[in-house]
Amino acid sequence: MPQRPYHRRMQTMTLLVEPTPTLVRDPGWRRSADWARRLAWISLTVVLVESVVGLWQGLAVGSVALTGWALGGAAEALASAMVVWRFSGTRTLSATAERRAQRGVALSFWLTAPYIAAESVRDLLEGRHAHVSAIGIWLTAIGLMLMPLLGWANHRLGATLHSEATAGEGTQNYLCALQAAGVLTGLTITASWSGGWWVDPAIGLAIAGLAVAEGIRSWRGQQCCC
């Protein structure tokens, strides 16, 4: 009888140090997880290049839409980094890493929305005209062609892995392509019509609103309609 308190303490300590439960996955799932990690590295590399060049050109010509698209690429890079983290080492089979990665992807949507919205409103109120950027036009055209392919691949892998984080990265790819289409339209209008100066900040506002909405969906674990 006197030993019961000791046994209770030992049981409590065992519960406290019990390792995080892991998931049992078949070899096919593991191969898909490896592909998700590799694709996240590819996406991370692409968006970082786009972000650096886009930010340089956006600031140089005063285009808030192009600058916002470039900064959105930095947030997309964070989403890719979260997927790499999710499917690396012991976290690949972790029961909790998926949820944490999903929340990290959701936060990536919200990082740049306030800046883009504020700059867009300021440009609309001040009537600020953006200059033409040939590099920006080519850059967004490339993004418009490449990002839907990455988004499609990530959504397929997300469905196979039952991973909202991977699907969220695919949504970021789709969002990047949609932003690229908008920015490309704005840059083209700016280059051909001097009276279309307001299109650039209007697109910036749309980008900010879409990023906030998709962040909410990702946080709640809802699939994007893209």
Number of C-alpha atoms within 10 A of each C-alpha: 4 6 7 9 10 10 11 11 11 12 11 12 11 11 10 9 8 9 8 9 10 14 11 10 11 7 9 11 15 15 12 16 25 16 16 26 23 16 20 26 16 13 24 20 13 16 26 19 15 21 25 16 16 26 21 15 22 26 13 14 16 18 32 30 32 36 28 30 31 29 25 28 28 23 24 29 26 23 32 33 20 25 32 23 17 27 24 13 10 10 15 22 19 17 14 15 20 23 17 14 25 26 22 21 31 29 19 27 28 20 20 22 22 14 15 27 23 15 19 26 16 14 22 16 11 9 12 17 20 27 16 21 20 12 13 26 22 12 20 26 17 14 21 21 13 17 24 20 14 21 25 17 18 27 27 16 21 21 12 15 20 14 22 25 31 36 30 35 31 31 28 33 31 23 25 27 25 20 28 27 19 24 29 23 18 27 27 17 18 22 17 11 10 12 10 16 22 20 20 28 31 19 24 31 22 17 26 26 17 17 23 20 14 22 25 16 15 26 19 13 18 14 14 17 7 12
